Amino acid sequence: RQLCLTEEEKRLLAQEGVTLPSTLPLTQAEERILKKVRRKIRNKQSAQDSRRRKKEYLDGLESRAAACSAQNQELRKKVQELEQLNGSLLQQLQALIMRTSNKAAQTGTCVLV
């Protein structure tokens, strides 16, 4: 049987200065080397996936932070508008109270039919 290696496996084997036979079966030492190389490849892929997920998570957090900041600005503006309106209504109420309290008390007659 033929031993099928990926380009990444071939590159790592060459980097470590190891050559494996192109046919199976492999010796125990060759099996260990191949397992080690494949584990390195899996670990590398896992680390890349982890970094990608972390970046996606951070990008999401940054996006949410920007949205919250914008919403916070809008709410601050709304609070300011409502405080101004509240102050204006309070002045109107005080003026109305002053006008009504300055008038002499009026007497009214109630007739029962």
Contact map, one row per residue, 1 for C-alpha under 8 A:
11100000000000000000001110000000000000000000000000000000000000000000000000000000000000000000000000000000000000000
11110000000000000000011100000000000000000000000000000000000000000000000000000000000000000000000000000000000000000
11111000000000000000111100000000000000000000000000000000000000000000000000000000000000000000000000000000000000000
01111100000000000000010000000000000000000000000000000000000000000000000000000000000000000000000000000000000000000
00111110110000000000000000000000000000000000000000000000000000000000000000000000000000000000000000000000000000000
00011111110000000000000000000000000000000000000000000000000000000000000000000000000000000000000000000000000000000
00001111111000000000000000000000000000000000000000000000000000000000000000000000000000000000000000000000000000000
00000111111100000000000000000000000000001000000000000000000000000000000000000000000000000000000000000000000000000
00001111111110000000000000000000000011001000000000000000000000000000000000000000000000000000000000000000000000000
00001111111111000000000000000000000000000000000000000000000000000000000000000000000000000000000000000000000000000
00000011111111100000000000000000000000000000000000000000000000000000000000000000000000000000000000000000000000000
00000001111111110000000000000000000010000000000000000000000000000000000000000000000000000000000000000000000000000
00000000111111111110000000000000000010000000000000000000000000000000000000000000000000000000000000000000000000000
00000000011111111110000000000000000000000000000000000000000000000000000000000000000000000000000000000000000000000
00000000001111111100000000000000000000000000000000000000000000000000000000000000000000000000000000000000000000000
00000000000111111100000000000000000000000000000000000000000000000000000000000000000000000000000000000000000000000
00000000000011111110000000000000000000000000000000000000000000000000000000000000000000000000000000000000000000000
00000000000011111111000000000000000000000000000000000000000000000000000000000000000000000000000000000000000000000
00000000000011001111100000000000000000000000000000000000000000000000000000000000000000000000000000000000000000000
00000000000000000111110000000100000000000000000000000000000000000000000000000000000000000000000000000000000000000
00100000000000000011111101000000000000000000000000000000000000000000000000000000000000000000000000000000000000000
01110000000000000001111100000000000000000000000000000000000000000000000000000000000000000000000000000000000000000
11100000000000000000111111000000000000000000000000000000000000000000000000000000000000000000000000000000000000000
11100000000000000000111111000000000000000000000000000000000000000000000000000000000000000000000000000000000000000
10000000000000000000001111100000000000000000000000000000000000000000000000000000000000000000000000000000000000000
00000000000000000000101111111110000000000000000000000000000000000000000000000000000000000000000000000000000000000
00000000000000000000000011111110000000000000000000000000000000000000000000000000000000000000000000000000000000000
00000000000000000000000001111111000000000000000000000000000000000000000000000000000000000000000000000000000000000
00000000000000000000000001111111100000000000000000000000000000000000000000000000000000000000000000000000000000000
00000000000000000001000001111111110000000000000000000000000000000000000000000000000000000000000000000000000000000
00000000000000000000000001111111111000000000000000000000000000000000000000000000000000000000000000000000000000000
00000000000000000000000000011111111100000000000000000000000000000000000000000000000000000000000000000000000000000
00000000000000000000000000001111111110000000000000000000000000000000000000000000000000000000000000000000000000000
00000000000000000000000000000111111111000000000000000000000000000000000000000000000000000000000000000000000000000
00000000000000000000000000000011111111100000000000000000000000000000000000000000000000000000000000000000000000000
00000000000000000000000000000001111111110000000000000000000000000000000000000000000000000000000000000000000000000
00000000100110000000000000000000111111111000000000000000000000000000000000000000000000000000000000000000000000000
00000000100000000000000000000000011111111100000000000000000000000000000000000000000000000000000000000000000000000
00000000000000000000000000000000001111111110000000000000000000000000000000000000000000000000000000000000000000000
00000000000000000000000000000000000111111111000000000000000000000000000000000000000000000000000000000000000000000
00000001100000000000000000000000000011111111100000000000000000000000000000000000000000000000000000000000000000000
00000000000000000000000000000000000001111111110000000000000000000000000000000000000000000000000000000000000000000
00000000000000000000000000000000000000111111111000000000000000000000000000000000000000000000000000000000000000000
00000000000000000000000000000000000000011111111100000000000000000000000000000000000000000000000000000000000000000
00000000000000000000000000000000000000001111111110000000000000000000000000000000000000000000000000000000000000000
00000000000000000000000000000000000000000111111111000000000000000000000000000000000000000000000000000000000000000
00000000000000000000000000000000000000000011111111100000000000000000000000000000000000000000000000000000000000000
00000000000000000000000000000000000000000001111111110000000000000000000000000000000000000000000000000000000000000
00000000000000000000000000000000000000000000111111111000000000000000000000000000000000000000000000000000000000000
00000000000000000000000000000000000000000000011111111100000000000000000000000000000000000000000000000000000000000
00000000000000000000000000000000000000000000001111111110000000000000000000000000000000000000000000000000000000000
00000000000000000000000000000000000000000000000111111111000000000000000000000000000000000000000000000000000000000
00000000000000000000000000000000000000000000000011111111100000000000000000000000000000000000000000000000000000000
00000000000000000000000000000000000000000000000001111111110000000000000000000000000000000000000000000000000000000
00000000000000000000000000000000000000000000000000111111111000000000000000000000000000000000000000000000000000000
00000000000000000000000000000000000000000000000000011111111100000000000000000000000000000000000000000000000000000
00000000000000000000000000000000000000000000000000001111111110000000000000000000000000000000000000000000000000000
00000000000000000000000000000000000000000000000000000111111111000000000000000000000000000000000000000000000000000
00000000000000000000000000000000000000000000000000000011111111100000000000000000000000000000000000000000000000000
00000000000000000000000000000000000000000000000000000001111111110000000000000000000000000000000000000000000000000
00000000000000000000000000000000000000000000000000000000111111111000000000000000000000000000000000000000000000000
00000000000000000000000000000000000000000000000000000000011111111100000000000000000000000000000000000000000000000
00000000000000000000000000000000000000000000000000000000001111111110000000000000000000000000000000000000000000000
00000000000000000000000000000000000000000000000000000000000111111111000000000000000000000000000000000000000000000
00000000000000000000000000000000000000000000000000000000000011111111100000000000000000000000000000000000000000000
00000000000000000000000000000000000000000000000000000000000001111111110000000000000000000000000000000000000000000
00000000000000000000000000000000000000000000000000000000000000111111111000000000000000000000000000000000000000000
00000000000000000000000000000000000000000000000000000000000000011111111100000000000000000000000000000000000000000
00000000000000000000000000000000000000000000000000000000000000001111111110000000000000000000000000000000000000000
00000000000000000000000000000000000000000000000000000000000000000111111111000000000000000000000000000000000000000
00000000000000000000000000000000000000000000000000000000000000000011111111100000000000000000000000000000000000000
00000000000000000000000000000000000000000000000000000000000000000001111111110000000000000000000000000000000000000
00000000000000000000000000000000000000000000000000000000000000000000111111111000000000000000000000000000000000000
00000000000000000000000000000000000000000000000000000000000000000000011111111100000000000000000000000000000000000
00000000000000000000000000000000000000000000000000000000000000000000001111111110000000000000000000000000000000000
00000000000000000000000000000000000000000000000000000000000000000000000111111111000000000000000000000000000000000
00000000000000000000000000000000000000000000000000000000000000000000000011111111100000000000000000000000000000000
00000000000000000000000000000000000000000000000000000000000000000000000001111111110000000000000000000000000000000
00000000000000000000000000000000000000000000000000000000000000000000000000111111111000000000000000000000000000000
00000000000000000000000000000000000000000000000000000000000000000000000000011111111100000000000000000000000000000
00000000000000000000000000000000000000000000000000000000000000000000000000001111111110000000000000000000000000000
00000000000000000000000000000000000000000000000000000000000000000000000000000111111111000000000000000000000000000
00000000000000000000000000000000000000000000000000000000000000000000000000000011111111100000000000000000000000000
00000000000000000000000000000000000000000000000000000000000000000000000000000001111111110000000000000000000000000
00000000000000000000000000000000000000000000000000000000000000000000000000000000111111111000000000000000000000000
00000000000000000000000000000000000000000000000000000000000000000000000000000000011111111100000000000000000000000
00000000000000000000000000000000000000000000000000000000000000000000000000000000001111111110000000000000000000000
00000000000000000000000000000000000000000000000000000000000000000000000000000000000111111111000000000000000000000
00000000000000000000000000000000000000000000000000000000000000000000000000000000000011111111100000000000000000000
00000000000000000000000000000000000000000000000000000000000000000000000000000000000001111111110000000000000000000
00000000000000000000000000000000000000000000000000000000000000000000000000000000000000111111111000000000000000000
00000000000000000000000000000000000000000000000000000000000000000000000000000000000000011111111100000000000000000
00000000000000000000000000000000000000000000000000000000000000000000000000000000000000001111111110000000000000000
00000000000000000000000000000000000000000000000000000000000000000000000000000000000000000111111111000000000000000
00000000000000000000000000000000000000000000000000000000000000000000000000000000000000000011111111100000000000000
00000000000000000000000000000000000000000000000000000000000000000000000000000000000000000001111111110000000000000
00000000000000000000000000000000000000000000000000000000000000000000000000000000000000000000111111111000000000000
00000000000000000000000000000000000000000000000000000000000000000000000000000000000000000000011111111100000000000
00000000000000000000000000000000000000000000000000000000000000000000000000000000000000000000001111111110000000000
00000000000000000000000000000000000000000000000000000000000000000000000000000000000000000000000111111110000000000
00000000000000000000000000000000000000000000000000000000000000000000000000000000000000000000000011111111000000000
00000000000000000000000000000000000000000000000000000000000000000000000000000000000000000000000001111111000000000
00000000000000000000000000000000000000000000000000000000000000000000000000000000000000000000000000111111100000000
00000000000000000000000000000000000000000000000000000000000000000000000000000000000000000000000000001111110000000
00000000000000000000000000000000000000000000000000000000000000000000000000000000000000000000000000000011111000000
00000000000000000000000000000000000000000000000000000000000000000000000000000000000000000000000000000001111100000
00000000000000000000000000000000000000000000000000000000000000000000000000000000000000000000000000000000111110000
00000000000000000000000000000000000000000000000000000000000000000000000000000000000000000000000000000000011111000
00000000000000000000000000000000000000000000000000000000000000000000000000000000000000000000000000000000001111100
00000000000000000000000000000000000000000000000000000000000000000000000000000000000000000000000000000000000111110
00000000000000000000000000000000000000000000000000000000000000000000000000000000000000000000000000000000000011111
00000000000000000000000000000000000000000000000000000000000000000000000000000000000000000000000000000000000001111
00000000000000000000000000000000000000000000000000000000000000000000000000000000000000000000000000000000000000111
